[in-house]
Amino acid sequence: MSEHINEDLAPVPQVERTWNSMNYFALWVGMAVCIPSYMIAASLITAGMSLTQAVSCVFLGNMIVLIPMVLNGKVGAKYGIPYPVFARSSFGILGSNVPALLRAIVACGWFGIQSWIGGMAVMAVITTFWPGFATLPNILPVFMGTTTAPFISFLIFWGLNVLIIIKGVQTIKWFETASAPLLLLSGIALLVWAVTSVAEVEGSFAAAFTRLFNQPSKFANTSEFLKFFIPSLTGMVGFWATMSLNIPDFTRYAKDQRSQFIGQLVGLPTTMTLFALIGVVVTNATVVLYGTAIWDPVQVIQKFDSAILLCVSMVIIVIATLSTNIAANVVGPANDFSNAAPTKINFRRGGLLTAVLGIIMMPWKLIADPTGYIFTWLLGYSSLLGPIGGILLVDYYLVRKQELNIPDLYKKEGEYTYYKGFNFAALTAFILGVLPNVPGFFHQIGVIENISSRFETIYSYAWFVGLPTAGIIYYLMTKLALTGERKAQHV
């Protein structure tokens, strides 16, 4: 047996490819209905966008990222292979660890963020029955940046994730499908609460709709708006940039191409846009009801008078966050870590490694500031992932004409060996695709104080710059045979 294969990385047998359109629709409902997507839309309003501008930004970003999502998804549906194995065709049998581990580290951060948010919902439930829990003496060191009660709540939610990881992929499919209707109904219920509550204050539903939906833009002119809109759009794309790469991890279970295409087309942009609308309307409602914009739904729900309603709402948030975390932030990195050492790391071990790293990355610090959350975290990593997407798409659709040599994807010596396992064309194109965004990223995180306005503009378009730049460079280098040695030629 090859050292580059295990049961979890091998192609899924046709008999086990059972996911239909409804399964993929449910998958996207489970992933899209989450607090981070709610927080992004609401933070756009807080920053000055109108309701129409904010929702349009979310919709457009998701329609854009849907394109590479479906195109990469075709590979999984056709061959039954996961993302890191697909990356071997362009980056090399060993070089695939570069895009795989980059995606994995980002997912570990996301895993931690979602676990922290889920932990806050757990904490709200506990404090409802035990008010003293929130004021437990702090036993954590100062550098941790958090206190005892939130951290214990975080660990409880983290443990729920670990239980599902141990159960495996089929449990994830069941959980996503079962939770989807509940999540959709809960989102609509929150929207209805916002409208009816404001209607009581304003005196009529007509006045409530006017107050909630006629949110004007605070930008003085188009130039001022675009300066904020462009990086925000890149952030919206960056939100699912990871999934646009590793979507084969899920489409490898598809019954056919139609199932993954229809399921994603109906599931991703519609659910994200609906939940963005809910986030915006509820945030506007908090201004009327509480005198300030509250962009965190956990804080909104904590203001409910009924303890029972609060508990039910928090349990739903726990389910929503769990469904997102497991699907979006465990399956991918579990396979990615497994790809690095197939004989030593299987899916479960890769998932557990993801969970441990999710704690080490201190997610509570990542989401302390919603503005930094969008413009540093999302935009920053999208600048890294865009070039990877460009290389994968160009290699599969333009260079290989949608044909892969599956046996050689698992061989140490084969078509995808290139030079000692690495394709220099892919690695070079990746570096050159990332390079234009480096000055802007360093400026954004405070490493560099002043940079040229040209680099600021480039960084605003990070994903849109990186993807085509890397793709074009890779295509040209491949045509010039600058990939490294191939041990066998694909015909």
N, C-alpha and C positions, 0 to 999 in steps of 0.2 A: 504493500500500500504506500502511495506517495506521501512524503512529509508535508505536502501542501494541500491536503484534503482531510476532512473529517465528516462525520455524519451531518453536521449542521451547515457546512459549506458546500456539500455535494449538490448537484442539481436535484430539484424536487421532482419525484416521479410523477408522471401524468395522472395517475390514480389519486394522488394527494393534492392535486390542484383543483380545489373545490370552491374557491371564493368567487361569488358573483357580484353583480353591480351593487346590490343592496349591502353586501358586506363592506365594499369600499366606500359607499356612501356613509355607512355607520362608522367606519374607521375615521373618516374626516370629520363627522359630527363629534366623535369622541375626542379628536385632537384639537379641533377649532374652538369648541366650547370650553374655554379655559380663561382663567383670570388674566394672564399676560396679554392675550388678544384683546380682552376687554380694556385693560389698562392702556394699551397702545392707542386705541381709538379715543378714549377719554382724555388722554394726555395731549392729543392733537387739538382737541377743543380748548383745553386749558392754555395751550400755547397760542391760541388765537384763531384757529380755523373755524369756519362755519360748519354747521351740521352736514350740508351737502359736500363741502370740500373734504371734510374728514372721512366721510363714508366713501366718497369717490376715490380718495387716495387709497383706502384699504382695498376696494374692489379692483381698481386698476393694478395695484401691486400683485394681487393674487391671480388676476388673469394673466399677467406677465409670467409669474413663476409657474403657472400651470403648464406653460408650453414645454420647458425642459422636464417638468414633472411627468407629463404624459410620454414624451419622447424617450426618456430614460426608463420609464415604466414598461415600455414595449420590450425592452431587453429581458427583464425579469419574466414577463409573461411568455416570451418566446422560448427562452432557454431554461427557465427555472433556477437561475443562479442569483446569489445575493450581490449587493453592491461591491464589496471588496474584491470578489472574484471577477466581476465585470471590469473593475479598474485594472486588473492584471493585463488585459488586452492592450491598453494604451500606456500604462506606466511600467509594465514589466512584472514578472512573477514576484519579485521582491520590492520593486519600486512602488507597487500598489499600496504598500504600508504607509507611504507619505500621504496620499489623499484619504486613506482609510482612518489613520490615526488622527489626522487633523479634524476630520468629521467627528471622530469619537470624543476628542477632548472638548469640542464645542457641546456635544450632547451631554457630557458629564456636567458641564456648567448649567445647561438647561435642566438636567435632572435635579440638580441641587436647588435651582430657582423654583421649580414646580413643587419640590418636596417642602421647601420653606413656606410657600404660599399655602399648600395643603396643611402644613403644620399649624398655621395661623387659624385655619378653620377648626382644626382639632382643639386648639387652645380655647377658642370661643365656646365650643361645646362643653369642655371641662369646666370653664369658669362659670358657666350658667348654673351648674350644680355645686361647684366648689369655688366660690369667689376668692378665697384666699390663695388659690393656686397661682394667680397672676402676680402675687406679691411674695412668692417664695424667696428666701434669702439667696442672693447671687453667689454661686460657688465657682463661676467660670473666670478665668484670667481676663484681664483688661483687653489684651490683644485680640481676643475672640470677637469683640464688638457686639455681643449679645448677652442675654441674661438666662437664668435657669429655666423659667417656665416656657419661654418660646423655644428654647433648645430641646427641652424634653418633648414638647409637642411636635417639633420637627422630627425627632427620632421615632416617635410613634408612627407618624405618617410614612417616614422612610421605611419602617419595618413592614408596613402594608405592601409597599412596592416590592420589597425583597421576597415576600411570600408568593406573589404572582410570578416573579422571575423564576423562582424555584419550580413552579408548576409548568412553565414552558409556553411555547408560541400558541398552541391550540387554546389554552386558557385565555390568552390575550384576545384571540378572535371572538370567543364567546363573550368576554367581558365588554368588548367594544360594541358588539351587536346588541347586547342586552341593555346597555346604559344609554344608547343613542336616543330612544324616544323620551326617556326621563329628562335628559339634558335639554332637548328641544323644548319640551313643555315647560321646564323650569325657567328657561330664558324668556319665553313668551309671558309666563306668569310674572316675572320681574318687570317686564315692560308694561304689563297691564297695571301692576301696582303703582308704577311711576306716574302713569297717566291719570289714574283714578285719584291718587293722593293729591296731585297738583290740581285736579279738577275741583276737589273740595276746597282748596285754598282760593282758587281763581273764580269759583262760582259756577263754572260750566265746563263741559268737555271741549267746546269750541275754543274757549279762552286757554284751556290747558294745552291743546294742540298748538295753538299759536305761540304760547310761551316756550314750549318744549322743542318744536320743530323749526321755528323761525329764528334759529340761532345765527346772528350776523357774524361776518368775518371781522376780526379786529385789525387786519392788515390794511395799511393806508393805501397801498397801490399794488399793482400786479407784480412789480419787481420785488417788493418786500415779501409778497406771498410766495413767489417762486423760490426765493432764497431759503424758505423753510420747507416748501412742498417737495422740492427735488430730493434733498437728503431723507425726508420722511418717506417718499416713495421707495427709495433705495432700502430704507429700513423695513418697509412692508415686504419687499421682495426677500430681504435678508431673513425675515421671520421664518419663512419656510425654505430658505436656501439649502439647509441641511437635508430636508426631506426630498428636495428636487434631485439630490445626488443619490441618496440611499433608498429611493422608492422601490428599486428592484427587490429590496429585502421583503417587501409585501406583495408586489405584483408577481413574484415567482410562484405564488399560490393561486393565481387567477385561472379560472376555467378557460378563458380565451381573452383575446385582446379587447373585445368589445366590453367585457366586464370591467376591466381596469379603466378604460377610457371613459365610459359613461359614468361609472361610479365616482371618478375623480372630478369630472366636469360638473356634475350635479352637486357633489359634496363639498369641494373646497371653496370656490368663490362665493357660492350662495350662503353657506354657513358662516364664513368669516365676515361677510358683509352684513348679514342679519345680526350677528353678535356685536359687530362694531356699532351698528345702529342702536342696539339695546344699550351698549355702554355709553354712547353719547347722550341718549335720551335720559337714562337714569342719572348720569352725572349732572345734566341740566336740572333734573328734578331736585337733586340735593341742594342746588343753589336756592331754589324756591322754598324747600322744606326746612333746610338747616342753615341757610345763609352763607354757605361756602361750597365750593365744588369738591366733592369727594370722589376721587377716581378709583378707589379700591372698593370693590363690592363687599368684601368682608367687613369693612368699616361701616358700609351702608346697612348691611343686614344686622350688625350689632346694635343699631338704633331701633330695631323692631321692639315693640312693647311686649309682645307675647313670647314667653320663654320657649313654648312648644314650637312656634313658627320659626324662631331663631335656630333652634336645634335642627329642625327639619331642613332648613335652608343651608345650614353649615354642613350637614351630612351630604346634601346634594353637591355642594362645592367640593367636598372631599372626593366624591365619586367622579366629578368632572375633572378634577386635577389629576386623580389617579389614572383615569382613562387616557388623558393626554400624555402623562409622564411615561407610562408603560409603552405606549405605541410609538411615540415620537422620540423618546430619549433612552430606551433600553434596547429595543430590537437592533437598531443600527449599530451602536457602539459594541454590543455583545458580539455581533458578527465581525466588526472591525478588529476588536482585540483577538478574536479567534483566528482571524487571518494572519496575525503577526506570529502566532505560534500554534498552528492547527493541532499538533499532537499533544499539546499541553493545556490548551484553553478551548473549552467547548462553549456553547451558547450560555449555559447557566453560569459558568465561571466568568465569562465576559460580562454578563449582566451584573454579577456581584461586584466585579472590579469597578464597573460604572458607578454603582451605588456608593462604594467607598470613596472614590474620587469626588463624587458629588458633595460629600461632607467636607473633604479637605479644601475644596475651592471656596468655602465660606459664602454661600449664595446670598445670605442676608445683606452682604456688602454690595453685591452686584445690583440689587434692585432698590437700594436705599434712595436713589434719585431717579424718578421716571424719565427725566430728560437724558441723563447719562445712560440709562438703560436702553433707550432707542439709539442715540447717536454714538455711543462708545461701543456698547456690546453688539447690537444688531448690525450696525453699519460696519463696524470694525471687522467682524468675522465674515460678513458677506463679501468684503473685498478679498478675502482669502479663498472663499468657496466659489466665487464666480469663475476664476480661471480654471478650476478643476472641472466645472460643468462644461466650459467651452472645449476643453481637451477631450472629454468623454464623448461629447456629441459629434465633434468633427471626426474623431477616430472611427466611431461606429457607423455614422451615416455617410461620410464622404470618403474616408480612406478604405474602410472594410465593406462598404455597401451592405450593411446590416447582416454580415455573415461572420460568425465566430467559430473557431476551431476549439470546441468544448474540451476534448481530451487534453489538449495542450495547455489549457488554463490551469491544469493541476500537475503539470510536469515540470521538473527542475530543468530539464533540457528539452526545449521545444520552441515553437514559434514565438512564444512570448518571453523567452529568456533574454533576448536582446544582448546587452553586454553585462554579463555576470548578474543577470536578473533585473537590470535597470534600463529603462528607455530614456536616454539622454535628451531626446527631443521633447518628451513630455515634461521632464523635470526642468529643462531650460525654459520651455514655454510657460510653465507654471510660475517660475521665479520672475520672468519678465512681465507676466500678467499681473503679478502682485506689486511689483516694484513701483509703478506710478502712484499707488495709493499709500505707500509707506510714509512719505512726509506728512500727508494729511492725517494719517492715523496717529503718528507720534505727536502731532500738534493737538489732536483731539484729546489724548490722554495726558497731556501736559509735559511730555518729554522734551518737546521743542516749543519755545515760546512764540517765535515769529517765523512764518513761511510765506512764500509767494502766493498771491491770490490765485494764481494758475493752479497750484497744487490743491488749494482749498476747493476750487471748482471740480477738479478731477476726483477728489475724494467724495464729493457730493454724489457723484455718479458711480461710486466704487464698483458695484456689481456689474453695471452696464459697461464700464471700461474694461474690467478684468476679463469677463467672459469672451468677448470678441477678440481682444488683444491676444490672449493665450491661444484661442482657437485658430486664429490666422497664422500665428507664429508656428504652431504645431503642424499645421497643414503644409506650410512652406518647407519646414525642416524635414518632414516626412517625404515630400516629393524630391527633396535633395538628398535623400537617403542618409540623413544625419541622426538616425535613431540608435546607432550602436549595432553590434553584430546580431544577426538573427541565426538561430541554429537550424531553423527550418522555414521555408517560405510558404505562406498561405496562398492557396490557389482558389 
